Amino acid sequence: MTTDLNALDGATIAFDLDGTLVESAPDLIGAVNAILTAEGYPPLAYEAGRPFVSRGARWLLQTGLAAAGEQDPAARTAALFGRFISHYSAHIADETRPFPGVVDALKVLKDRGATLVVCTNKPTGLSRTLLSKLSMAQWFDGVVGIDAVTAAKPDPAHLIEAVQAVGGDLARTVMVGDADTDAGAARAAGTPLILVDFGYSDVPAAELAPDVLLHHFDDLVDACASLLK
């Protein structure tokens, strides 16, 4: 059955960034390891760190310190986080790339009249920088990071305020993410939820009971339209 893509006209699609739109773990974990090795700690194994990227950079650095045997990883994270951000900012798009099919899907959504907003627990400035470096910024009507809202995901305020920022209607919004923070925000806000199964969740996306579990961005446009009927 063919999906009616006219349902996308006037709708808002809210996207998480890391692990949903872009594969950013190599640069994030690389920045963690640059700090760890400079401080004499062993590096964080990539596969050990990847599932925790969705928790945010501060949590990822703390995870690396804990794995390295640091007795007070929270305190050391606070002391080292500024250096981490400086290093990451300088290497934010060295290896980060959009997931396959992302750009084509964004083009179709825009062509069909959807409003697109990034709703991320990454700081807004870093998010804009990354999207610009990846030539993706043009597709988004807004970028709403953790520093631009009253409460971050999984609090629904983040999603609600992101939709408001682009003049959207929450009743005609779909949330696209990869982790429990996205699921929590969408469920509490009452919006349909699409989760990708290739992101950074430490809980399998299927166990978070999304309305649609996405295996590839080639299927995103139809999935969004089907949820907006």
Buried (B, 14 or more C-beta within 10 A) or exposed (E): EEBEBEBBEBBBBBBBBBBBBBBBBBBBBBBBBBBBEEBEBEBBEEEEBBBBBBBBBBBBBBBBBBBBEBEEBEEBBEEBBEBBBEBBBEBBBEBBEBBEBBBBBBEBBBEBEBBBBBBBBBBBEBBBBBBEEBEBBEBBBBBBBBEBBEEBBBBBBBBBBBBBBBEBEBEBBBBBBBBBBBBBBBBBBEBBBBBBBBBBBEEEBEEBEBBBBBEBBEBBBBBBBBBBE
